[in-house]
Amino acid sequence: MTIQITIEFIGISRIITRKPKINLEIEESTSFEEIVQKLGALFPDLIGEIIRPDGKSFYDSHMFSLNGEHMVLHEEMNQQSPSDGDRLILMSILSGG
């Protein structure tokens, strides 16, 4: 069964993709890691900037926010899947002082 999700791009990811968001149709059990792979295939310029060269994971400074309520931790990327209608926000997590 397929589901629909929305991926919103913020900051550098929006600059690279030149899009504020995209809608994706994916299989129900698709992991967040597999979504990262799909993003790398759709937007190859993300690889090396936001997506590691392995094409499966983000650099530590980037992550998904699930529906603006939960940050998907790196260790959760291959253990969880989004649900139909979910919104993934690709965010840069930068700190400074």
Contacts in CASP RR format, 6 or more apart in sequence:
PFRMAT RR
TARGET T0000
AUTHOR 0000-0000-0000
METHOD contacts of the structure
MODEL  1
MTIQITIEFIGISRIITRKPKINLEIEESTSFEEIVQKLGALFPDLIGEI
IRPDGKSFYDSHMFSLNGEHMVLHEEMNQQSPSDGDRLILMSILSGG
1 27 0 8 1.000
1 28 0 8 1.000
2 25 0 8 1.000
2 26 0 8 1.000
2 27 0 8 1.000
2 28 0 8 1.000
3 25 0 8 1.000
3 26 0 8 1.000
3 27 0 8 1.000
3 28 0 8 1.000
3 82 0 8 1.000
3 83 0 8 1.000
3 84 0 8 1.000
3 85 0 8 1.000
4 23 0 8 1.000
4 24 0 8 1.000
4 25 0 8 1.000
4 84 0 8 1.000
4 85 0 8 1.000
5 23 0 8 1.000
5 24 0 8 1.000
5 26 0 8 1.000
5 35 0 8 1.000
5 82 0 8 1.000
5 84 0 8 1.000
5 85 0 8 1.000
5 86 0 8 1.000
5 87 0 8 1.000
5 88 0 8 1.000
6 21 0 8 1.000
6 22 0 8 1.000
6 23 0 8 1.000
6 24 0 8 1.000
6 85 0 8 1.000
6 86 0 8 1.000
6 87 0 8 1.000
6 88 0 8 1.000
7 21 0 8 1.000
7 22 0 8 1.000
7 23 0 8 1.000
7 24 0 8 1.000
7 35 0 8 1.000
7 39 0 8 1.000
7 87 0 8 1.000
7 88 0 8 1.000
7 89 0 8 1.000
7 90 0 8 1.000
8 20 0 8 1.000
8 21 0 8 1.000
8 87 0 8 1.000
8 88 0 8 1.000
8 89 0 8 1.000
8 90 0 8 1.000
9 16 0 8 1.000
9 17 0 8 1.000
9 19 0 8 1.000
9 20 0 8 1.000
9 21 0 8 1.000
9 22 0 8 1.000
9 90 0 8 1.000
10 89 0 8 1.000
10 90 0 8 1.000
10 91 0 8 1.000
10 92 0 8 1.000
11 92 0 8 1.000
12 49 0 8 1.000
12 50 0 8 1.000
12 92 0 8 1.000
13 46 0 8 1.000
13 50 0 8 1.000
13 62 0 8 1.000
13 90 0 8 1.000
13 92 0 8 1.000
14 20 0 8 1.000
16 43 0 8 1.000
16 45 0 8 1.000
16 46 0 8 1.000
16 49 0 8 1.000
16 50 0 8 1.000
17 43 0 8 1.000
17 45 0 8 1.000
17 46 0 8 1.000
22 42 0 8 1.000
24 35 0 8 1.000
24 38 0 8 1.000
26 34 0 8 1.000
26 35 0 8 1.000
26 38 0 8 1.000
26 82 0 8 1.000
28 81 0 8 1.000
28 84 0 8 1.000
29 81 0 8 1.000
30 81 0 8 1.000
30 82 0 8 1.000
31 77 0 8 1.000
31 78 0 8 1.000
31 79 0 8 1.000
31 80 0 8 1.000
31 81 0 8 1.000
32 64 0 8 1.000
32 72 0 8 1.000
32 76 0 8 1.000
32 77 0 8 1.000
32 78 0 8 1.000
32 80 0 8 1.000
32 81 0 8 1.000
32 82 0 8 1.000
32 88 0 8 1.000
33 56 0 8 1.000
33 57 0 8 1.000
33 77 0 8 1.000
33 78 0 8 1.000
35 64 0 8 1.000
35 82 0 8 1.000
35 88 0 8 1.000
36 51 0 8 1.000
36 55 0 8 1.000
36 56 0 8 1.000
36 57 0 8 1.000
36 58 0 8 1.000
36 77 0 8 1.000
37 55 0 8 1.000
37 56 0 8 1.000
39 46 0 8 1.000
39 51 0 8 1.000
39 90 0 8 1.000
40 46 0 8 1.000
40 47 0 8 1.000
40 51 0 8 1.000
40 55 0 8 1.000
47 53 0 8 1.000
47 55 0 8 1.000
48 59 0 8 1.000
50 58 0 8 1.000
50 59 0 8 1.000
50 62 0 8 1.000
50 90 0 8 1.000
50 92 0 8 1.000
51 57 0 8 1.000
51 58 0 8 1.000
51 59 0 8 1.000
52 58 0 8 1.000
52 59 0 8 1.000
57 74 0 8 1.000
57 77 0 8 1.000
58 74 0 8 1.000
60 74 0 8 1.000
61 92 0 8 1.000
61 93 0 8 1.000
61 94 0 8 1.000
62 90 0 8 1.000
62 91 0 8 1.000
62 92 0 8 1.000
62 93 0 8 1.000
63 71 0 8 1.000
63 72 0 8 1.000
63 73 0 8 1.000
63 74 0 8 1.000
63 90 0 8 1.000
63 91 0 8 1.000
63 93 0 8 1.000
64 71 0 8 1.000
64 72 0 8 1.000
64 88 0 8 1.000
64 89 0 8 1.000
64 90 0 8 1.000
64 91 0 8 1.000
65 71 0 8 1.000
65 72 0 8 1.000
65 88 0 8 1.000
65 89 0 8 1.000
65 91 0 8 1.000
66 72 0 8 1.000
66 82 0 8 1.000
66 86 0 8 1.000
66 87 0 8 1.000
66 88 0 8 1.000
67 86 0 8 1.000
67 87 0 8 1.000
68 87 0 8 1.000
68 89 0 8 1.000
72 80 0 8 1.000
72 88 0 8 1.000
82 88 0 8 1.000
END
